[in-house]
């Protein structure tokens, strides 16, 4: 009787690799992926419009809102691949055997590469909760992150927490017995721990550790000049002459500048956390800090309770030159992943498969120099922070 097992063909490899890739991603399966896969070249850009905001005027006299349509561009800039050599005899295996030996570990490597790019977007996120140097292990830390998303008017569902192993198992122990049941199919979701505080909690070893800048030694940083409406940077001084640094991803506050409700504009009563976007080094005690948003203290696009005033204190979060885990709590729309189908080269043994806005390509060729067959799996993708206000970091150790 003939075997019912599927033999190794390019289409079989591509289908199996795509399934393994999706099953192996954590962050990649939790972020926004709804884009048309209509391009297939590296460097392709996708423009994403952000929603307009309007100010309410309590008067019979008409008052126009000055529109400032915002958009962001996501560039598909990463082509990642895994390649290996094999003998022609190995293509006589069944797809199940070949998958276990080759496709599964290759797809896992690609999935980790994508997840690592996505977790690296932490440095766009302003909001941060938890205690620097202490791994989260209580309900309160999750609740604080949820509260921050609520204050930023983030949609209630779905929300996800992606934690490093230390935070994941610390919370598993601290909250044992409190996780809500999920459908049986979720048992097979990679890294899924459970649901608590309205969060689906996942573990991902790709969560980044952020090393802070050298920002406190002999330094008392302050705002140098009062900011103007629409500024996207803050001029500061008071740093150590030429050696103070702020790293991309460092979070800080400015004295008397509070966070506001993004819809009503009401003062929330606590200092606005801001993130430094670029690595900076002081020059003669001065430093310009680039922000991920524009400073407005009034109007439809109000982002702060008051503009930073000259001499207001700059206070970075954490101890200088120290690494802290950057666990993430977020709504899917905070981050985007675009995986586009790669063009197939002509006249090769290969195939391409696309499903659920994820695509993978497999090609094989003969290396005459080494007298061996070479196979490779490729993905073409880009990542982007869309709405940093829909995410919050949980700092750890």
C-alpha positions as CSV (number, residue, x, y, z in Angstrom):
1,X,0.0,0.0,0.0
2,X,1.3,3.4,-0.9
3,X,2.3,5.8,1.9
4,X,-0.2,8.6,2.7
5,X,2.6,10.8,4.0
6,X,3.3,14.0,2.0
7,X,6.7,14.0,0.4
8,X,9.1,17.0,0.4
9,X,8.2,19.4,-2.4
10,X,8.8,23.2,-2.5
11,X,5.1,23.9,-1.8
12,X,5.1,21.4,1.1
13,X,8.1,23.0,2.6
14,X,6.7,26.6,2.2
15,X,3.4,25.6,3.7
16,X,5.0,23.8,6.7
17,X,7.5,26.7,7.2
18,X,4.7,29.3,7.2
19,X,2.7,27.3,9.8
20,X,5.8,26.9,12.0
21,X,6.7,30.6,11.6
22,X,3.3,31.7,12.8
23,X,3.2,29.2,15.6
24,X,6.7,30.3,16.8
25,X,6.0,34.1,16.9
26,X,4.9,35.8,20.2
27,X,4.9,39.5,19.6
28,X,4.4,39.0,15.8
29,X,1.0,37.4,16.5
30,X,-0.2,40.1,18.9
31,X,0.4,43.3,16.9
32,X,-1.4,45.0,14.0
33,X,-0.9,43.1,10.7
34,X,-3.7,44.3,8.5
35,X,-2.0,45.6,5.4
36,X,-2.4,44.6,1.8
37,X,0.5,42.4,0.7
38,X,0.8,44.1,-2.7
39,X,4.5,44.9,-2.8
40,X,7.5,42.5,-2.8
41,X,10.7,44.6,-2.8
42,X,12.9,45.7,0.1
43,X,12.5,49.5,0.7
44,X,8.7,49.5,0.0
45,X,7.0,52.1,2.2
46,X,3.4,52.0,3.6
47,X,1.8,55.3,4.7
48,X,-0.5,55.0,7.6
49,X,-2.9,57.8,8.4
50,X,-3.7,58.6,12.1
51,X,-7.1,59.8,13.1
52,X,-8.0,63.4,13.2
53,X,-8.8,65.1,16.5
54,X,-11.3,67.9,17.1
55,X,-11.7,70.5,19.8
56,X,-15.2,71.3,21.2
57,X,-16.3,74.9,21.3
58,X,-19.0,75.7,23.8
59,X,-20.6,78.6,21.9
60,X,-23.2,79.3,19.2
61,X,-20.4,81.0,17.2
62,X,-18.7,78.6,14.9
63,X,-15.0,77.9,15.5
64,X,-12.9,75.7,13.2
65,X,-10.4,73.2,14.5
66,X,-7.1,73.7,12.8
67,X,-6.5,70.4,11.2
68,X,-3.1,68.7,11.4
69,X,-3.6,65.4,9.7
70,X,-0.9,63.0,11.0
71,X,0.5,60.0,9.3
72,X,3.5,57.7,9.7
73,X,5.5,55.7,7.2
74,X,6.4,52.0,7.7
75,X,9.4,50.9,5.6
76,X,9.7,47.2,4.8
77,X,13.5,47.2,5.3
78,X,14.4,43.7,6.6
79,X,14.9,40.6,4.5
80,X,15.8,37.8,6.8
81,X,16.7,34.2,5.8
82,X,17.9,30.9,7.0
83,X,19.9,28.6,4.7
84,X,21.3,25.1,4.9
85,X,22.9,22.5,2.8
86,X,21.6,18.9,2.4
87,X,21.9,15.9,0.3
88,X,19.4,14.9,-2.4
89,X,18.6,11.8,-0.4
90,X,17.1,13.9,2.4
91,X,14.4,15.1,0.0
92,X,13.1,11.6,0.0
93,X,12.0,12.0,3.6
94,X,8.4,12.6,4.5
95,X,7.5,16.3,5.2
96,X,7.0,15.4,8.8
97,X,10.6,14.0,9.2
98,X,12.0,16.9,7.2
99,X,10.1,19.5,9.2
100,X,11.3,18.1,12.5
101,X,15.0,18.2,11.4
102,X,15.1,21.3,9.4
103,X,12.0,23.4,8.9
104,X,10.9,23.8,12.5
105,X,14.3,25.1,13.9
106,X,14.7,27.3,10.8
107,X,11.2,28.8,11.2
108,X,11.8,29.3,15.0
109,X,15.0,31.3,14.2
110,X,13.1,33.5,11.8
111,X,10.3,34.0,14.3
112,X,12.7,35.0,17.0
113,X,14.3,37.5,14.6
114,X,10.9,39.2,14.0
115,X,10.0,39.1,17.6
116,X,13.3,40.7,18.6
117,X,12.6,43.6,16.1
118,X,9.2,44.2,17.6
119,X,10.3,44.1,21.3
120,X,13.0,46.6,20.3
121,X,10.2,49.1,19.7
122,X,10.0,49.7,23.4
123,X,12.2,52.7,23.0
124,X,9.4,54.6,21.3
125,X,7.1,54.2,24.4
126,X,6.8,57.1,26.8
127,X,4.9,55.5,29.7
128,X,6.5,53.3,32.2
129,X,5.4,51.7,35.5
130,X,7.0,49.4,38.0
131,X,10.1,49.7,40.2
132,X,13.5,49.9,38.5
133,X,15.6,46.9,39.3
134,X,12.7,44.8,40.7
135,X,10.9,42.2,38.6
136,X,7.1,42.5,38.7
137,X,5.4,39.9,40.8
138,X,2.1,41.4,42.0
139,X,-1.3,42.3,40.6
140,X,-0.6,46.0,41.3
141,X,2.1,46.2,38.6
142,X,-0.3,44.9,36.0
143,X,-3.1,47.1,37.3
144,X,-0.8,50.2,37.1
145,X,0.0,49.4,33.5
146,X,-3.7,48.9,32.7
147,X,-4.5,52.2,34.5
148,X,-2.0,54.0,32.3
149,X,-3.5,52.7,29.1
150,X,-7.0,53.7,30.4
151,X,-5.7,57.2,31.1
152,X,-4.4,57.3,27.5
153,X,-7.9,56.3,26.2
154,X,-6.6,53.0,24.8
155,X,-9.3,50.5,23.7
156,X,-10.2,48.0,26.4
157,X,-9.8,44.8,24.4
158,X,-7.7,43.2,23.4
159,X,-4.7,44.0,25.5
160,X,-1.6,42.0,25.9
161,X,1.4,41.7,28.2
162,X,4.6,40.4,26.9
163,X,7.1,39.6,29.6
164,X,10.7,38.3,29.9
165,X,11.1,34.9,31.7
166,X,11.9,36.5,35.1
167,X,8.8,38.7,35.1
168,X,6.6,35.9,33.6
169,X,7.5,33.3,36.2
170,X,7.5,35.9,39.0
171,X,4.0,36.8,38.2
172,X,3.0,33.2,37.6
173,X,4.0,32.5,41.2
174,X,2.6,35.7,42.7
175,X,-0.7,35.3,40.9
176,X,-1.1,31.6,40.9
177,X,-4.8,30.6,41.0
178,X,-6.0,33.9,39.6
179,X,-5.7,33.3,35.8
180,X,-8.9,33.2,33.9
181,X,-9.5,30.2,31.7
182,X,-9.2,30.5,28.0
183,X,-10.3,28.3,25.1
184,X,-8.5,25.0,24.7
185,X,-6.9,26.1,21.5
186,X,-4.9,28.8,23.4
187,X,-3.0,26.1,25.2
188,X,-0.9,25.7,22.1
189,X,-0.1,29.4,21.8
190,X,3.6,29.9,22.2
191,X,4.5,31.6,25.5
192,X,0.9,32.0,26.7
193,X,0.6,32.1,30.5
194,X,-3.0,33.1,31.1
195,X,-5.3,36.0,31.5
196,X,-5.4,38.3,34.5
197,X,-6.3,42.0,35.0
198,X,-7.9,41.9,31.6
199,X,-4.5,41.1,30.0
200,X,-3.5,38.0,28.0
201,X,0.0,37.4,29.3
202,X,2.8,35.9,27.2
203,X,6.4,35.1,27.8
204,X,9.0,36.1,25.2
205,X,12.7,35.7,25.8
206,X,13.3,38.5,23.2
207,X,12.2,41.2,25.6
208,X,15.0,43.8,25.6
209,X,17.1,45.1,28.5
210,X,17.6,48.8,28.2
211,X,20.9,50.4,29.5
212,X,20.3,53.9,30.7
213,X,22.6,56.8,29.8
214,X,25.2,58.4,32.1
215,X,22.9,61.2,33.2
216,X,23.4,61.9,36.9
217,X,27.1,62.2,37.7
218,X,27.9,65.9,38.4
219,X,24.7,66.8,36.6
220,X,21.5,68.7,37.6
221,X,19.8,69.0,34.2
222,X,17.1,71.6,33.6
223,X,15.1,73.1,30.7
224,X,17.3,75.7,29.1
225,X,14.7,77.7,27.2
226,X,10.9,77.7,27.6
227,X,9.3,75.5,25.0
228,X,6.8,76.7,22.3
229,X,3.7,75.0,21.1
230,X,4.4,72.4,18.5
231,X,8.0,71.8,19.6
232,X,9.2,68.2,19.2
233,X,12.4,68.6,21.3
234,X,13.5,70.2,24.5
235,X,16.6,72.3,24.9
236,X,18.3,71.5,28.2
237,X,21.5,72.4,30.1
238,X,23.1,71.7,33.5
239,X,24.6,68.4,32.4
240,X,28.2,67.3,33.0
241,X,30.2,69.4,30.6
242,X,30.9,66.9,27.8
243,X,30.2,63.5,29.2
244,X,26.6,63.2,30.2
245,X,24.5,61.0,27.9
246,X,20.9,60.2,27.3
247,X,20.2,57.0,25.4
248,X,17.5,56.4,23.0
249,X,14.7,54.9,25.1
250,X,15.5,56.8,28.3
251,X,12.4,58.0,30.1
252,X,12.3,61.3,31.9
253,X,9.9,63.9,33.4
254,X,9.9,67.7,33.4
255,X,9.0,69.6,36.5
256,X,5.4,71.0,36.5
257,X,4.5,69.3,33.2
258,X,1.7,66.9,33.8
259,X,0.1,64.2,31.6
260,X,-3.4,65.0,30.2
261,X,-6.4,63.0,29.1
262,X,-6.0,62.7,25.3
263,X,-9.7,63.2,24.7
264,X,-10.8,65.8,27.2
265,X,-7.4,67.4,27.8
266,X,-7.9,67.3,31.6
267,X,-4.8,67.4,33.8
268,X,-4.3,63.8,35.1
269,X,-2.3,65.0,38.2
270,X,1.0,63.3,37.6
271,X,4.1,64.2,35.6
272,X,4.1,63.4,31.9
273,X,6.6,60.7,31.1
274,X,8.6,61.5,27.9
275,X,11.0,59.3,26.0
276,X,14.3,60.4,24.4
277,X,14.3,59.2,20.8
278,X,18.1,59.5,20.0
279,X,21.4,58.9,21.7
280,X,22.6,62.2,22.9
281,X,25.9,63.5,24.6
282,X,26.2,66.8,26.3
283,X,28.3,69.6,24.8
284,X,29.5,72.2,27.2
285,X,26.7,71.1,29.5
286,X,23.9,71.5,26.9
287,X,21.8,68.8,25.3
288,X,18.8,68.7,23.0
289,X,16.3,65.9,23.7
290,X,14.1,64.8,20.8
291,X,10.6,63.7,21.7
292,X,8.2,61.3,20.0
293,X,5.4,63.8,20.1
294,X,4.7,67.6,19.8
295,X,4.2,69.7,22.8
296,X,0.8,71.4,23.0
297,X,-0.7,72.8,26.2
298,X,-4.1,73.6,24.6
299,X,-6.3,72.8,21.7
300,X,-7.5,69.5,20.1
301,X,-4.0,68.0,20.1
302,X,-3.1,68.9,23.7
303,X,-0.4,66.6,25.0
304,X,0.8,68.3,28.2
305,X,-0.8,70.3,31.0
306,X,1.8,73.1,30.5
307,X,4.8,73.8,28.3
308,X,8.2,73.2,29.8
309,X,9.5,76.3,31.4
310,X,13.1,77.4,31.6
311,X,14.9,76.0,34.8
312,X,12.3,73.2,35.2
313,X,14.0,70.1,36.5
314,X,14.7,67.2,34.1
315,X,14.5,63.8,36.0
316,X,15.4,60.6,34.2
317,X,13.9,57.3,35.3
318,X,16.3,54.7,36.9
319,X,19.9,54.7,37.9
320,X,22.5,55.8,35.3
321,X,24.3,53.2,33.2
322,X,22.1,50.4,34.4
323,X,20.3,47.7,32.4
324,X,16.6,47.2,33.1
325,X,14.2,44.8,31.4
326,X,11.5,46.5,29.3
327,X,8.4,44.3,29.5
328,X,5.5,45.5,27.4
329,X,1.7,45.9,27.9
330,X,-0.1,47.1,24.8
331,X,-3.1,47.2,22.6
332,X,-2.4,45.6,19.1
333,X,-2.6,49.0,17.4
334,X,0.4,50.2,19.3
335,X,2.8,48.4,17.0
336,X,2.7,47.1,13.4
337,X,4.2,44.2,11.5
338,X,4.1,44.1,7.8
339,X,5.3,40.8,6.1
340,X,5.3,41.1,2.3
341,X,5.5,38.3,-0.3
342,X,9.0,38.2,-1.9
343,X,9.2,37.9,-5.6
344,X,10.1,34.4,-6.9
345,X,13.3,34.2,-8.9
346,X,12.7,32.7,-12.4
347,X,13.6,29.1,-13.2
348,X,14.3,27.8,-9.7
349,X,12.9,24.9,-7.5
350,X,10.8,26.9,-5.0
351,X,7.5,28.1,-3.8
352,X,5.9,31.0,-1.8
353,X,3.1,30.8,0.6
354,X,1.0,33.6,2.2
355,X,-1.6,33.4,4.9
356,X,-3.0,35.8,7.5
357,X,-0.7,38.6,6.1
358,X,2.4,36.5,6.7
359,X,4.5,35.3,3.8
360,X,7.5,33.0,3.4
361,X,9.5,32.0,0.4
362,X,11.5,28.8,-0.2
363,X,14.1,28.3,-2.9
364,X,16.7,25.6,-3.7
365,X,19.7,25.6,-5.9
366,X,22.8,23.5,-6.5
367,X,26.2,24.8,-5.4
368,X,28.7,23.5,-8.0
369,X,31.7,24.6,-6.0
370,X,30.7,22.5,-2.9
371,X,28.8,19.8,-4.8
372,X,25.8,20.2,-2.5
373,X,22.2,21.3,-2.6
374,X,21.4,24.6,-0.8
375,X,17.9,25.6,0.4
376,X,16.9,28.9,2.0
377,X,13.8,30.3,3.7
378,X,13.2,34.1,3.4
379,X,10.8,36.6,4.9
380,X,10.6,40.3,4.0
381,X,9.2,42.5,6.8
382,X,9.1,45.8,8.5
383,X,8.0,46.9,12.0
384,X,6.8,50.3,13.3
385,X,5.4,51.9,16.4
386,X,2.0,53.3,15.4
387,X,0.6,54.7,18.6
388,X,3.0,54.7,21.5
389,X,0.2,55.9,23.8
390,X,-1.4,52.5,23.4
391,X,1.6,50.8,25.1
392,X,3.2,50.9,28.5
393,X,6.5,49.5,29.7
394,X,6.9,47.5,32.9
395,X,10.4,48.0,34.1
396,X,12.2,45.1,35.7
397,X,15.7,44.0,36.7
